[in-house]
């Protein structure tokens, strides 16, 4: 079973940067598609970015050019570099490890607050 622990969230001013990390404890990380999702206050959870085991990435239109997802399979860790943050980026961010049709795991979430 995969356990995921997010870190790096917090309060930042608009225009600032944060780097989220998600450490995985299990054995499927390196063969899985991994990603970040977020849930803004009062809204549903939405995709932020994903990266496949081969390194292909996909981003939500709202974060393209500002956020970068990456992974380090040797460390079983994924990252989300967030630049030029906006108040609308305020949300609880969740990391996800997905092996399609087989296993799917979520972190507990970490709060990112962007002040205007």
C-alpha positions in Angstrom: 0.0 0.0 0.0 1.2 3.5 -0.9 1.2 6.2 1.8 1.6 9.8 0.7 2.8 12.7 2.8 2.6 16.3 1.4 4.7 19.1 2.6 5.6 22.7 1.6 2.3 24.4 1.9 1.5 27.6 3.7 0.7 31.3 3.4 2.3 33.4 0.6 1.6 36.7 -1.0 0.3 37.0 -4.5 3.1 36.8 -7.0 5.1 34.6 -4.7 6.3 31.0 -5.0 5.9 27.8 -3.1 7.2 24.3 -3.7 5.1 21.3 -2.7 6.6 17.9 -2.1 4.9 14.5 -1.8 6.8 11.5 -0.5 5.5 8.1 -1.2 6.3 5.0 0.9 5.3 2.1 -1.3 6.6 0.3 -4.3 4.4 1.4 -7.2 5.5 5.0 -7.4 7.9 4.7 -10.2 5.5 2.9 -12.5 2.5 5.1 -11.7 1.1 8.3 -13.1 1.4 10.8 -10.3 -0.2 14.2 -9.9 -1.5 17.1 -7.9 -5.1 18.0 -7.5 -6.6 20.9 -5.5 -9.9 21.8 -3.8 -10.6 25.5 -3.5 -13.0 26.6 -0.7 -16.5 25.6 -1.5 -15.6 24.0 -4.8 -14.9 20.5 -6.1 -11.5 18.9 -6.4 -9.8 19.6 -9.7 -6.8 18.5 -11.6 -3.7 20.7 -11.3 -1.0 18.6 -13.0 0.0 15.1 -13.7 3.2 13.3 -14.8 3.3 9.8 -16.2 6.0 7.2 -15.5 7.6 8.2 -18.8 7.7 11.9 -17.9 4.9 13.2 -20.0 3.0 16.1 -18.3 -0.4 17.6 -18.4 -1.6 20.8 -16.8 -4.8 22.6 -16.1 -5.1 25.7 -18.3 -5.3 27.9 -15.2 -1.7 26.9 -14.1 0.1 26.5 -17.4 3.2 28.5 -17.5 3.2 29.1 -13.8 3.4 25.6 -12.2 5.8 22.8 -12.9 5.3 19.2 -11.9 8.3 16.9 -11.5 9.2 13.5 -10.0 12.3 11.8 -8.6 11.7 8.1 -8.7 14.9 7.4 -6.8 13.4 9.3 -3.9 9.8 8.2 -4.4 8.9 11.9 -4.4 6.9 14.3 -6.6 7.1 18.0 -6.6 4.9 21.0 -7.7 6.8 24.2 -8.2 4.3 27.0 -8.1 5.3 30.5 -9.3 3.4 33.7 -9.8 0.8 32.6 -7.3 -2.7 34.2 -7.4 -5.4 34.4 -4.7 -7.5 32.0 -6.8 -4.8 29.3 -6.3 -5.8 29.1 -2.7 -6.9 25.6 -2.0 -6.1 22.3 -0.3 -3.6 20.5 -2.5 -3.6 16.7 -2.7 -1.1 14.4 -4.3 -2.2 11.3 -6.1 -0.5 8.1 -7.2 -2.4 6.1 -9.8 -1.8 2.8 -11.4 -4.8 2.6 -13.8 -7.4 0.0 -13.0 -5.3 -1.3 -10.2 -4.5 1.1 -7.4 -5.1 4.7 -6.6 -3.9 6.6 -3.5 -4.3 10.1 -2.1 -2.4 12.2 0.4 -4.3 13.9 3.2 -3.9 17.3 1.6 -2.0 20.5 2.5 -3.3 24.0 2.6 -2.0 26.7 0.3 -3.2 30.2 1.0 -2.4 33.1 -1.3 -3.1 36.6 0.0 -3.8 39.5 -2.2 
